[in-house]
Amino acid sequence: MPELPEVETIVRGLRPAVLGRRIAAVEVRERRLRTPVPPDLERQLCSRRIVDMTRHGKHILVFLDDATVWLLHLGMTGRLTLRSRNGSGHPHDRLIVEIEGGGILAYNDIRRFGSVAVVAGATLEAALAPGVDALSAAFTGDHLWQSARARRTSVKILLMDQRVVAGVGNIYANEILFHAGVRPHRLARRLSRRACGRVVEATRSVLTAAIASGGSTISDYRDGFDRFGWYQEQHTVYARGGLPCRACGARIRVTTLAGRSTFWCPNCQR
């Protein structure tokens, strides 16, 4: 957390509020993140105008008027919210960015697993996860099938591999595989092209539905205006171990794959 739907929700909410505005001031309150905050981040951001704000995978991309990109990854517990200048500071605020005429963007991260950097636009691709974005046209059944051929891993772990597809984490991998009718621990290289196509189709439908619901708030996630998501109310398997399947009534099973809790229905998934 947050995964692609949460990051997309943040971007869609904040983009209209910051587009075209200049960064008036920058305060780094904690440099010890997953990767240390660059010592010249304040200089790199201050006085720059925001010309666009988009997303790739789990990364937030803020394009600046000097052809650089402010790159944020929220890690496990990070939030990026727009607040009033008159509001009080919050515990665990790591970065405060004052937007000219538009309040402040606050990056808050309890566990400090996120990252913040500014990169040249020409080097952006190298700075991002190499996998294709989960909602891009490049993520196809054939791409997934080809990616699975040389790997000795489960389909769930493959789906979470940011070198293959960017944006899917543990929550949505569970949900996607339920909707695709595929058991999470199946060997990825044994999936047929048709099954891979179902997984890609389920990826698009689940992630799109989650975005429409503002993402999933399990514990820490809030959108760009500090609001909860509500897609967790539609989860079919995630965190429902021992409960009846919403489709067939069988009890949802739970196990661990690569250290992550994994949920599936023994009837609906094969």
C-alpha positions as CSV (number, residue, x, y, z in Angstrom):
1,M,0.0,0.0,0.0
2,P,-0.6,2.3,-1.7
3,E,-0.8,0.5,-5.1
4,L,-1.7,1.8,-8.6
5,P,-5.4,2.7,-7.8
6,E,-4.4,4.7,-4.7
7,V,-1.6,6.5,-6.6
8,E,-3.9,7.2,-9.6
9,T,-6.6,8.6,-7.2
10,I,-4.1,10.9,-5.6
11,V,-2.8,12.2,-9.0
12,R,-6.3,12.7,-10.4
13,G,-7.3,14.7,-7.3
14,L,-4.2,16.8,-7.0
15,R,-3.5,17.5,-10.6
16,P,-6.1,20.3,-11.2
17,A,-5.1,22.0,-7.9
18,V,-1.4,22.3,-8.7
19,L,-1.2,22.4,-12.5
20,G,0.5,25.6,-13.7
21,R,1.4,26.7,-10.2
22,R,4.9,27.6,-9.0
23,I,6.7,26.0,-6.1
24,A,7.3,28.8,-3.6
25,A,9.2,27.1,-0.9
26,V,10.5,23.6,0.1
27,E,11.3,22.2,3.6
28,V,12.8,18.8,4.0
29,R,12.1,17.6,7.5
30,E,13.6,14.1,7.2
31,R,16.2,13.0,4.7
32,R,16.4,9.4,5.9
33,L,13.9,7.7,3.6
34,R,14.3,4.4,1.8
35,T,16.9,6.2,-0.3
36,P,18.3,9.4,1.2
37,V,16.7,12.6,0.1
38,P,19.1,14.4,-2.3
39,P,21.0,17.3,-0.5
40,D,20.0,19.8,-3.2
41,L,16.3,18.8,-3.4
42,E,15.2,22.2,-2.1
43,R,17.2,24.0,-4.9
44,Q,15.9,21.6,-7.6
45,L,12.3,22.2,-6.7
46,C,12.1,25.8,-5.5
47,S,10.8,28.4,-8.0
48,R,9.9,25.7,-10.6
49,R,6.5,25.7,-12.2
50,I,4.4,22.5,-12.3
51,V,3.5,21.7,-15.9
52,D,2.0,18.2,-15.5
53,M,1.3,15.5,-12.9
54,T,0.9,11.9,-14.0
55,R,1.7,8.3,-12.7
56,H,3.6,5.3,-13.8
57,G,3.1,2.1,-11.8
58,K,3.3,3.2,-8.1
59,H,5.3,6.4,-8.9
60,I,3.9,9.9,-8.9
61,L,5.5,12.0,-11.6
62,V,5.5,15.9,-11.3
63,F,6.8,17.5,-14.5
64,L,8.6,20.8,-14.0
65,D,9.2,23.7,-16.3
66,D,13.0,23.1,-16.6
67,A,12.5,19.6,-18.2
68,T,13.1,17.8,-14.9
69,V,10.6,15.5,-13.0
70,W,9.9,15.4,-9.3
71,L,9.5,11.7,-8.6
72,L,7.7,10.3,-5.6
73,H,7.2,6.8,-4.4
74,L,4.9,6.5,-1.4
75,G,6.3,3.2,-0.1
76,M,4.1,1.3,2.3
77,T,2.7,4.1,4.5
78,G,3.3,7.3,2.5
79,R,0.7,10.0,1.8
80,L,0.8,13.1,-0.4
81,T,-1.9,15.6,0.6
82,L,-2.8,19.2,-0.2
83,R,-3.4,21.3,2.9
84,S,-4.1,24.9,3.9
85,R,-1.0,27.0,4.7
86,N,-2.7,27.8,8.0
87,G,-3.0,24.2,9.1
88,S,-0.8,22.8,11.8
89,G,2.0,20.3,11.0
90,H,1.4,16.6,11.3
91,P,3.7,14.0,13.0
92,H,5.8,12.1,10.4
93,D,5.7,15.0,7.8
94,R,8.9,14.4,5.8
95,L,8.6,17.0,3.1
96,I,6.6,20.3,2.9
97,V,6.3,21.9,-0.5
98,E,4.5,25.3,-0.6
99,I,2.6,25.9,-3.8
100,E,2.2,29.6,-4.9
101,G,-1.4,30.5,-4.3
102,G,-2.4,26.9,-3.6
103,G,-1.6,25.7,-0.1
104,I,1.1,23.1,0.7
105,L,1.8,19.6,-0.6
106,A,2.8,17.5,2.4
107,Y,4.6,14.2,2.1
108,N,3.9,12.2,5.3
109,D,5.4,8.7,5.9
110,I,5.4,6.9,9.2
111,R,7.8,4.1,8.2
112,R,10.0,6.2,5.8
113,F,9.9,3.5,3.1
114,G,9.1,6.0,0.4
115,S,11.5,8.0,-1.8
116,V,11.7,11.5,-3.2
117,A,14.0,12.7,-6.0
118,V,14.3,15.0,-9.0
119,V,15.5,13.5,-12.3
120,A,16.2,14.8,-15.7
121,G,13.3,14.1,-18.1
122,A,15.7,12.3,-20.4
123,T,16.6,9.8,-17.7
124,L,13.1,9.3,-16.4
125,E,12.6,5.9,-18.0
126,A,15.7,4.6,-16.3
127,A,14.5,5.9,-12.9
128,L,11.2,4.0,-13.0
129,A,10.3,0.4,-12.5
130,P,11.1,-1.3,-15.8
131,G,7.8,-3.2,-16.1
132,V,4.9,-2.0,-18.4
133,D,2.2,0.0,-16.6
134,A,-0.6,-2.3,-15.5
135,L,-3.2,-0.1,-17.3
136,S,-1.2,0.6,-20.4
137,A,-1.9,-0.9,-23.8
138,A,1.5,-2.6,-23.6
139,F,0.3,-4.9,-20.8
140,T,-1.2,-7.7,-22.9
141,G,-1.9,-11.4,-22.4
142,D,1.1,-12.1,-24.7
143,H,3.4,-9.9,-22.7
144,L,2.4,-11.8,-19.5
145,W,2.7,-15.2,-21.2
146,Q,6.2,-14.3,-22.6
147,S,7.3,-13.0,-19.2
148,A,6.3,-16.2,-17.5
149,R,8.2,-18.6,-19.8
150,A,11.6,-18.4,-18.1
151,R,10.4,-17.9,-14.5
152,R,10.0,-20.5,-11.8
153,T,7.6,-18.6,-9.7
154,S,3.9,-18.4,-9.0
155,V,1.5,-16.3,-11.1
156,K,0.8,-14.1,-8.1
157,I,4.5,-13.3,-7.5
158,L,4.9,-12.7,-11.2
159,L,2.0,-10.3,-11.2
160,M,3.6,-8.3,-8.4
161,D,7.0,-8.2,-10.0
162,Q,7.5,-4.5,-11.0
163,R,10.0,-5.6,-13.6
164,V,7.1,-7.3,-15.5
165,V,4.1,-5.1,-14.7
166,A,4.3,-1.9,-12.8
167,G,1.6,-1.0,-10.2
168,V,0.2,-4.2,-8.8
169,G,0.9,-5.1,-5.2
170,N,-0.4,-7.7,-2.8
171,I,-4.0,-6.4,-2.3
172,Y,-4.8,-6.2,-6.0
173,A,-2.9,-9.3,-7.1
174,N,-5.2,-11.3,-4.8
175,E,-8.3,-9.6,-6.2
176,I,-7.2,-9.8,-9.9
177,L,-6.5,-13.6,-9.7
178,F,-9.9,-14.2,-8.1
179,H,-11.7,-12.4,-11.0
180,A,-9.5,-14.2,-13.5
181,G,-10.3,-17.6,-11.9
182,V,-6.7,-18.5,-11.4
183,R,-5.2,-19.8,-8.2
184,P,-2.4,-17.5,-6.9
185,H,0.1,-20.4,-6.3
186,R,-0.1,-21.8,-9.8
187,L,3.2,-21.8,-11.6
188,A,3.2,-18.9,-14.0
189,R,5.0,-20.7,-16.8
190,R,2.2,-23.3,-16.8
191,L,-0.5,-20.7,-17.6
192,S,-1.9,-20.9,-21.1
193,R,-2.1,-17.8,-23.3
194,R,-5.8,-17.8,-22.8
195,A,-5.4,-17.8,-19.0
196,C,-2.8,-15.0,-19.2
197,G,-5.4,-13.0,-21.3
198,R,-8.0,-13.5,-18.5
199,V,-5.5,-12.2,-15.9
200,V,-4.8,-9.1,-18.0
201,E,-8.5,-8.5,-18.5
202,A,-9.1,-8.9,-14.8
203,T,-6.3,-6.5,-14.0
204,R,-7.9,-3.8,-16.1
205,S,-11.4,-4.3,-14.6
206,V,-10.3,-4.6,-11.0
207,L,-7.9,-1.6,-11.1
208,T,-10.4,0.6,-12.9
209,A,-13.2,-0.3,-10.4
210,A,-10.8,0.4,-7.5
211,I,-9.9,3.9,-9.0
212,A,-13.6,4.7,-9.4
213,S,-14.0,3.9,-5.6
214,G,-11.1,6.1,-4.6
215,G,-8.8,3.1,-3.8
216,S,-8.6,0.8,-0.8
217,T,-8.1,2.2,2.7
218,I,-6.8,-0.8,4.8
219,S,-4.9,1.3,7.4
220,D,-2.8,4.3,6.3
221,Y,-4.0,5.3,2.9
222,R,-5.7,8.6,2.3
223,D,-6.2,10.4,-1.0
224,G,-4.7,13.8,-1.9
225,F,-7.3,15.6,0.3
226,D,-7.0,13.2,3.3
227,R,-10.1,11.2,2.4
228,F,-10.6,7.5,2.8
229,G,-11.0,5.1,-0.2
230,W,-13.9,2.6,-0.1
231,Y,-13.0,-0.1,-2.6
232,Q,-12.1,-2.4,0.4
233,E,-15.8,-2.8,0.8
234,Q,-15.8,-4.6,-2.6
235,H,-12.9,-6.9,-1.9
236,T,-13.8,-10.5,-2.9
237,V,-10.9,-12.4,-1.2
238,Y,-8.3,-10.0,0.2
239,A,-8.3,-10.2,4.1
240,R,-11.4,-12.5,4.0
241,G,-9.7,-15.7,5.0
242,G,-12.3,-18.1,6.5
243,L,-15.3,-16.1,5.3
244,P,-17.7,-17.4,2.6
245,C,-16.9,-16.6,-1.0
246,R,-19.2,-13.9,-2.3
247,A,-19.7,-15.9,-5.5
248,C,-20.0,-19.5,-4.4
249,G,-20.1,-19.6,-0.6
250,A,-17.0,-21.8,-0.1
251,R,-14.7,-20.6,2.6
252,I,-11.9,-18.3,1.4
253,R,-8.5,-19.9,2.1
254,V,-5.3,-18.1,3.2
255,T,-1.7,-19.0,3.0
256,T,1.7,-17.2,2.6
257,L,3.6,-16.8,-0.7
258,A,6.9,-15.0,-0.6
259,G,6.1,-13.7,2.8
260,R,2.8,-12.1,1.7
261,S,-0.7,-13.1,2.9
262,T,-2.5,-14.8,0.0
263,F,-6.2,-15.4,-0.3
264,W,-8.2,-17.5,-2.8
265,C,-11.4,-19.4,-3.3
266,P,-10.9,-23.2,-3.8
267,N,-14.0,-23.4,-6.0
268,C,-13.8,-20.3,-8.2
269,Q,-10.1,-20.4,-8.8
270,R,-8.3,-23.2,-10.6
